[in-house]
Amino acid sequence: MTKENPTDLKSVKESTYFVKPDLSEAKKRGKSTVQVIPFEKLPEGMQQIGKGKYYLLKTYGCQMNSRDSETMAGILETMGYQVTDEEKVADIILFNTCAIRENAEDKVFGGLGRLKHLKLEKPELILGVAGCMPQEEKVVNKILKSYQHVDMIFGTHNIHRLPHLLKDAMFNKEMVIEVWSKEGDVVEEMPVQRENGLKAFVNIMYGCDKFCTYCIVPYTRGKERSRRPEDVIAEVKELAKLGYKEVTLLGQNVNAYGKDLEIDYGFGDLLEALRNVAIPRIRFTTSHPKDFDDHLIEVLTKKGNLVEHIHLPFQSGNTVILKKMARKYTREEYLQLVSRIKKAIPDVVLTTDIIVGFPGETEEQFLDTLSLVAEVGFDSAYTFIYSPREGTPAAKMEDSVPDEIKKDRLQRLHELQNRISREKNEALQGKVVEVLVEGESKNNAEVLSGRTRTNKLINFRGDKQLIGTFVYVRITDPKTWTLRGEVMENPEEDKVHAFN
């Protein structure tokens, strides 16, 4: 497909550089064994192609996307490129995209449109779109029609192919489109360029098989594939050697880890092994209530480097709506799980995700969501108005909830959750908490900022040399979303509440 005639779809389809996604293919779940393969060597001529050149990555969406961007950055830097945050300086600009909600897509298309003038001024600039959005055929078609200045499009399954795709885009002068509908193998030993030496994301698995009716992720991320335990453990051990203080284990549904392995090994087993690695803190996200088993709860009670924070999305407090969402649990089952967790880990902090205005949701059903929020007492929640995604079953349901009612319900949910969040934080008044100091506050360079074991953000004054260390902070001024405190002069004398 030449840049001079980018809308000639017949020539595009005949091109070896054109592989479009297919949602029906993406939905299929085969029983074939996923192979583990090493990252292949850079193609001929690409070893130092980026020497003296710069790349810019624009990342949207979840932690998984952030981790993918770290891999893209690592690959580009193995080719000699250096990072920049200036568009006019960049020789490569990649959009790593999210498909969860429409506003995320709008931001990407807005950015692509804005860069058209820069591409005209600088024809050698390589402009690419990667991640979840290209896994949708309608997105690829829209780029072909309206954003012909884009040079390359690839998806979530072939990030390891970036050097080859980049080579094709640079030397064949054609728009390169390679989006695999079916997931490939698990690729190990890929380069990575993490943002800092303090906190790190570690993939333990890829994909999702839950197929919630509102969610596009099982189509864009493919079937569940677990990394081998030894590979995950080795990566975390290496991060410990490098001095990292916190690791977050990533998966679309971490509780399903190991179900596809040929050995009897689950997420609880993995966490048990990682308890013995010298990383001070280990987190994980995201959990699906259906797969949160008692063995996992038992392991989490041992604490140590396993923190007392669990993100446990429930999405709706009404069983009828949960069934329409295909969440595979009832309201009662979710509350029973919460009860077991709280009994085993009394100081646990729970956070969640909630959707309001799902197709057909009545006022009574929404009130069930409010009552569940009140009963559980979440410390915080990510709340969303339902957004239909083309290709999902829910998008075909009659959306009978007017926008003004959706907005009203979201506002009422916010009011309730904000009150609970404030009460939870106020209960910490005067307590001493362990804080990993992450850096300066975004709003005041004179103030330091960090997080507790339960992932609460806390601001306090202190020496810049504390950045990257653990300190004990007494909470003096709890707010709704953040905490304020003062560093303890003699932390050994007052550690009673140091693990909040």
Steps between C-alpha positions, in 0.01 A plus 500: 500500500674814384468831679399658167189283478416401858128446451530244224379210716544244221872571478515515878356151540749363248789657689716287730492789745126484560358269766169625643328387820185288513290505819338166423844341478609682815211343690603143423680308775702206373658225710838523329792533739660840514873482440759699694755656266790741550503849353664470160805693389458834328464474122797582280574870484292593806762455774590869523246652262388742771839636600467875540121478463211533745172327580185617678242261648149616582332245728129472574308260721585243764816378670529229234533770236761678710695174522472451123638850449799409717565209264467719191740749657745220579489371142550848355794568728668176394493654151674813625203736540480741793182613672359852466181672610508754218299416189709722272819323609366146463587282201245239607168569676298199614149512646450201731123498520206388715164372372306482826309826456412731215660809652839326499462436127396862442823619664708281271325613183530860615873454550544337161313783331711762676824332385408512132669839459816375670508201264474734202784712634709195586419220248764267645313490832360153572152520651353180643186376676533197727318323782133414544332740257655341188355164610161641390439490125297822507800686640730375224243597240467848651876552492513383138228745406578809706857475633704405198812665645535207744792273405445187707223323690549198725314340788554340839619157384800596290690767695809281467475557124556875536852500345373318191195723463713809544743378237214445255356846571837671455631325191191390304320835529167326549247514778577193708200329660556183697230418755464139607146399592628191678752525778847363438751335728634635828818689417762514773822701536356809330687823570339736750557862591322572828418855607684485831700269723247499782177332385453246222219327312544128433268310266405159635246423227332642193144502371158430651240226451216648707317680214301744712237629260613865522875436464714505186815372677457126422496598133793742512721299738422143396463184704658454842866402483707466816872555512699217652545541877877479471505788251286724721703417810829559317381843383395603851831376643687707245298807596591435863869492407457831320358657816132527411275549802160405360367267232146490362405169340285558193230302327155568362387243759793404723287250691484284187879469495620146438174352372655451156829357629574129476586494871276540804602853589277799574525864599521413869799276427673779312446748783628243751822473300537878465467545876856372519640755254666809648250750360348707785156528340301290255163611362279352231223609268238423389302234689179341377272392789409174325857366523599638842544171686561415866860392439578850373339652810705266720824610335409869531450460877874437530566862396873578506559659162140423393312822571155530656339666199271308263333654195183295452262634231132415549353725222136474620331416829201339335499132405278548193735763358803287589348217296443734204863604538607132502702558816442138612424574866203636696477789743485249785809313379698823475402601854589152628845533342549841660397353836758220469773747406420738785486216752841372389661844457326741744707802393446444126422802284264430210458710188277428202360586155133590447292557187174697515234521230551156350228426241170442677621598847203613710503737795452206738792316344718807535400528865639146541834636383486782756410259779787267412744792505372599844512143633854422382649840578751536217784741563471626144339408169544559130154589374378517141191568296437204269660553161403263216788344307431383148536124466396417856164333584392793720530738205202320345285537812242776517658788688183616676662711771494871403831689523370739765404205723842340447670823604273537802577146613872557460476815707310321779754219495783755524337667798466171685850375418660836585335494841622147565850582375514801729385294800758231426778756480386688811522174695875512432542835679810478723601156372852425381535347154785356297552711186707438189618849403450530125599861434385858520130580517354593162356818651786616721871429448560572870285203598582132461249241389473125547266209555412280792486121481128534430575734207379820663669816375661706777678837485749627757801728536843341508851496361526412129751230599204298631380438142527130423500394866243381753405738781242501777252785486240605755171602339405852605245614242288236321319616187249323279746374241838560661671517837738753652751420768835557662810281495568325831824603667526173693297248301618203710308641796164504324445224243179357636302613197783502248336262256190695396 
